[in-house]
Amino acid sequence: AEPKAAAESAAPKEAPPTSEAPKGWWSSAEFWGGLGALAGWGMTGAAIYDASFAGPEKISLNMTSVMIVYSSLFARWAWVV
């Protein structure tokens, strides 16, 4: 027969109770992720609006380069997550 101590250690253990308070909207990943997505679509909308109604002289080569790098890094992060 198995010793009593070995049988007790093989039994599944319950998780300790957590004392964390429920998270509010300020610390919610879903809220900030949604806000980030909204901001991203807002930038896209602004770019389309500027490209449609402003002349090509309004397009900044520096800002275009920055946005390509930023978008590439974000796409890589989103792929990993």
C-alpha positions in Angstrom: 0.0 0.0 0.0 1.0 3.6 -0.6 2.1 5.7 2.3 -0.4 8.3 3.3 2.0 11.3 2.7 2.6 10.2 -0.9 -1.1 9.9 -1.6 -1.8 13.3 -0.2 0.9 15.0 -2.3 -0.4 13.4 -5.5 -3.9 14.8 -4.9 -4.7 18.0 -7.0 -4.2 21.2 -5.0 -6.7 24.0 -5.0 -5.5 27.4 -6.2 -5.0 29.9 -3.4 -7.8 32.5 -3.1 -6.9 35.8 -4.8 -7.5 39.1 -3.0 -7.4 41.2 -6.2 -10.3 43.6 -6.6 -12.1 43.5 -9.9 -10.4 45.6 -12.6 -12.1 48.7 -13.8 -12.2 50.2 -17.2 -9.0 52.2 -16.5 -6.8 49.1 -16.2 -8.7 47.0 -18.7 -6.7 45.7 -21.6 -9.8 45.4 -23.7 -10.6 49.1 -23.2 -7.1 50.3 -24.1 -6.8 47.9 -27.0 -10.2 49.1 -28.4 -9.1 52.7 -27.9 -5.8 52.0 -29.7 -7.7 50.4 -32.6 -10.0 53.4 -32.8 -7.0 55.8 -32.9 -5.4 53.7 -35.6 -8.6 53.8 -37.8 -8.8 57.5 -37.0 -5.3 58.1 -38.4 -6.2 56.0 -41.5 -9.4 58.1 -42.0 -7.5 61.3 -41.6 -4.9 60.2 -44.1 -7.5 59.2 -46.7 -9.3 62.5 -46.2 -6.1 64.5 -46.6 -5.2 62.4 -49.7 -8.6 63.0 -51.2 -9.1 66.7 -50.5 -5.6 68.1 -50.2 -3.0 68.3 -52.9 0.1 66.1 -53.0 2.1 68.9 -51.5 0.4 68.2 -48.2 1.9 64.7 -48.0 5.1 64.6 -45.9 7.7 62.1 -47.0 9.2 62.0 -43.4 5.8 61.3 -41.9 5.0 58.7 -44.5 8.3 56.9 -43.7 7.5 57.1 -39.9 4.0 55.7 -40.5 5.3 52.8 -42.6 7.8 51.8 -39.8 5.2 52.3 -37.1 2.6 50.2 -39.0 5.2 47.5 -39.7 6.2 47.2 -36.0 2.5 47.2 -34.9 1.7 44.5 -37.4 4.6 42.4 -36.2 3.4 42.8 -32.5 -0.2 42.0 -33.5 1.0 38.8 -35.3 3.0 37.7 -32.2 0.1 38.4 -29.8 
